Amino acid sequence: MAQLLTLNQPSAEAVNWFIRLLAQTGLHVSRSFDLRAALAADTPCTCPHHAGNCDCDMVVLLVYGTEQRPATVVAHSHNGRTWLSLVDDGEDRPSSAFKLQIKAALAVLRI
């Protein structure tokens, strides 16, 4: 995976921001998996980062553009920070042009 960005935001805020930002550039993002949504409310935290009040999350996002296949972005978060990474291996490898289109959408942060 190729890391795209680190945000000082919890998962829900970071993912919603990412979806809105990419929508502004004409890309569509769909949630494929959300760990928090998949876990039962009474499931205890078993992650290596916390022993109790766990805010860890992993969200898999599918980014659609003009390509036949979507690009896969994984958002992993804990302690109020979220790391967005582009899956860039195997059959899920997006074209170079599509990767540049996604990265260009995120470039607004560097202005």
C-alpha positions in Angstrom: 0.0 0.0 0.0 1.1 3.5 -0.7 0.3 6.0 2.0 -1.6 9.0 0.7 -2.2 11.1 3.7 -2.3 11.3 7.5 -5.1 13.3 9.1 -5.4 14.4 12.7 -9.1 13.4 12.7 -11.0 10.3 13.9 -12.1 7.8 11.3 -15.6 9.0 10.7 -14.6 12.6 10.1 -11.6 11.8 8.0 -13.5 9.3 5.8 -16.4 11.7 5.3 -14.0 14.5 4.4 -12.2 12.3 1.9 -15.5 11.2 0.2 -16.6 14.9 -0.1 -13.3 16.0 -1.4 -13.1 13.4 -4.1 -16.7 14.0 -5.1 -15.8 17.6 -5.8 -13.3 16.3 -8.4 -15.9 14.1 -10.1 -14.9 10.8 -8.4 -17.4 8.6 -6.6 -16.4 6.8 -3.3 -18.2 3.9 -1.9 -17.7 2.3 1.5 -16.9 -1.4 1.0 -16.2 -2.2 4.7 -16.3 -0.5 8.0 -14.9 -2.3 11.0 -16.9 -0.3 13.6 -20.1 -0.9 11.7 -19.3 -4.6 11.4 -18.6 -5.1 15.1 -21.5 -5.7 17.6 -21.9 -2.8 20.1 -20.8 -5.1 23.0 -17.7 -6.5 21.3 -14.7 -5.8 23.5 -11.6 -4.2 22.0 -8.9 -6.7 21.2 -6.5 -4.5 19.2 -2.9 -4.1 20.3 -3.2 -0.3 20.9 -5.8 -0.2 23.6 -7.1 -2.2 26.6 -10.5 -0.5 26.9 -11.9 2.6 25.3 -10.8 1.7 21.8 -11.4 4.1 18.9 -9.5 2.0 16.3 -11.2 1.6 12.9 -10.5 0.4 9.5 -12.6 1.4 6.5 -12.2 0.1 3.0 -13.2 2.6 0.3 -13.7 2.0 -3.4 -12.9 5.0 -5.6 -14.7 5.1 -9.0 -13.7 7.3 -11.9 -13.5 6.6 -15.6 -11.5 3.4 -15.1 -13.1 0.0 -15.5 -12.1 -1.0 -12.0 -12.2 1.1 -8.8 -9.1 2.0 -6.8 -9.1 0.7 -3.3 -8.2 3.1 -0.4 -7.9 1.9 3.2 -8.4 4.2 6.1 -6.9 3.0 9.3 -7.3 5.0 12.5 -6.6 5.1 16.2 -6.0 7.7 18.9 -7.8 10.3 16.8 -5.5 10.0 13.7 -6.4 8.4 10.4 -4.0 7.1 7.7 -5.3 6.9 4.2 -3.4 4.4 1.9 -3.9 3.4 -1.7 -3.8 -0.3 -2.4 -1.2 -0.5 -5.1 -0.4 -4.1 -5.6 -1.7 -7.2 -7.3 -4.9 -7.0 -9.3 -6.1 -4.0 -7.3 -3.4 -1.8 -8.9 -4.9 1.3 -10.4 -3.5 2.9 -13.5 -0.9 5.6 -13.1 -3.3 8.2 -14.5 -6.0 7.2 -11.9 -3.5 7.3 -9.1 -2.5 10.8 -10.2 -6.1 11.9 -10.3 -6.7 10.7 -6.7 -3.4 12.4 -5.5 -4.3 15.6 -7.3 -7.6 15.8 -5.5 -5.6 15.6 -2.2 -3.1 18.2 -3.3 -5.4 21.0 -2.1 -4.1 20.3 1.4 -0.6 21.3 0.3 -1.5 24.8 -1.0 
